[in-house]
Amino acid sequence: MNIDTSTDSDPGNAFTAHHAAETVARLRATFNTGRTKPLAWRKQQLQELRRLLTEQQDVFTEALHADLGKNATESYVMEIGFLVKEIDHTLRHLNRWTRPHRVWVPLALTPAHAWTVREPLGTVLIISPWNYPLNLALAPLIGALAAGNCVVLKPSEVAPATAAVLAHWLPRALDSEAVAVVEGGVPETTALLEQRFDHILYTGNGAVGRIVATAAARHLTPVTLELGGKSPAVVEPGADLAAAARRIAWGKFINAGQTCVAPDYVLAIGEAGAAIESHLTEAIREMYGADPARSGDYGRIINERHFDRLERLLEDGRTVTGGDHDRSTRYIAPTVLADVDPGSAVMSDEIFGPILPIVRVPDLDAAIAFINERDKPLALYAFTASRRSKRRLTSETSSGGLAFGVPTAHLTVPGLPFGGVGESGMGSYHGSHSLDTFSHTKSILDKPLKLDTLAVTYPPYTRRKDRILRRVM
Ligand code: NAD
């Protein structure tokens, strides 16, 4: 792997493999002191992070607006407020989640006690993307700190304002000997990936996910990969289609479609196909007005590269609504496309923008076949009044998450693990599942030496010992 950092705009400040090694060594030294292990330290870090999020709320909101044109309410609901809730949930349950767990001991081993304890992994790397640049950097950080780890956080260079705010504030608010923020792009991440970590959690696209997994394999480092994909929204004719359209429009066009769990396309069954077109048009109008370009609630595309990629997809079907775009402001209207060819570009890769194609299928069998012929999605949504359809979608398809009646909201249920399967990722986090991800569950057995009940298992073996062992095993 190339670790030359000469592409850095300021070679004097280049973050080289040497700096990466130094950073990891510093955090590892902290971890080895044992300072991060006590629950008191972990809780204090979480409380400090909470304080930072609430006290510097305006700074974070401004950064999110600068990067993505995010409305302040949206930033609160999807990022800042979400994180505060995740911290509160973690603080409330951390004692219970970290308690030793007693397990049953087989008769042949008695007297003895067995139990499990969670121990932190050590020094972990979190690599985050640009689309929810605060949430996707700090939600994994909450789990990693709660589990007692040291953390290197690499925010996305594609959302530079948020990355700068994180780099400035986190070392001031948290234990800077245990948490380091490394700003930068490919060279810096490459330099970090040369190092040995005890876990890597990466959120982003699958191509880079493969780079991360390859680099991690060299050190036998476990990885959590939070990837994306095309998440379908199945719509059945018997459902309340006006309500379904509002929910789909909300989940799709929030953050201008740049949401990993946004409905990527609508899979409309039978006569739902025609009806959903007009309901979606109406829902978009209700939410963003006649000209969404003038709505303060509608975001912008992150950069020109993504704008150009999305602009090409606008040609891939009949425009039901939207289609307007302006490169100078990186604006693309909420767009619905119908009569879309399943082989077209818009139906090939994850759209990750405000374009919603509608694909029509005759029945649920065809919808299930359509889903199963493709990569396993990060999320599957269905809008149906039929319990049988819900049961069939649950048992006959595979996806990271499955939600009926509402897109994206399953992320906000703290008890639900968030993660993908197959091409949409591996591993999961949120709530107690973050503890699972960032801890090792150690097995402990304690058998007193006094009563040597094991003598029967020692050689030389006799017929008597054999008889006893076969009975008690
Ligand atoms: P991105 O461009 O910000 O990249 C993500 C991270 O990878 C960044 O920190 C970046 O510096 C690093 N990176 C980029 N190229 C690299 C390379 N060659 N080597 C090492 N590191 C590199 O974000 P993105 O990938 O454009 O994010 C969008 C994708 O992420 C979409 O597919 C989306 O579905 C997915 N996503 C998934 C989730 C989830 O939780 N499952 C959440 C958000 C986004």
Residues whose N, C-alpha, C, O or C-beta is under 5 A from the ligand:
A	BS01	NAD	I127 S128 P129 W130 K154 P155 S156 E157 V158 G184 G185 V186 T189 T190 T203 G204 N205 V208 I211 E226 L227 G228 G229 C260 S424
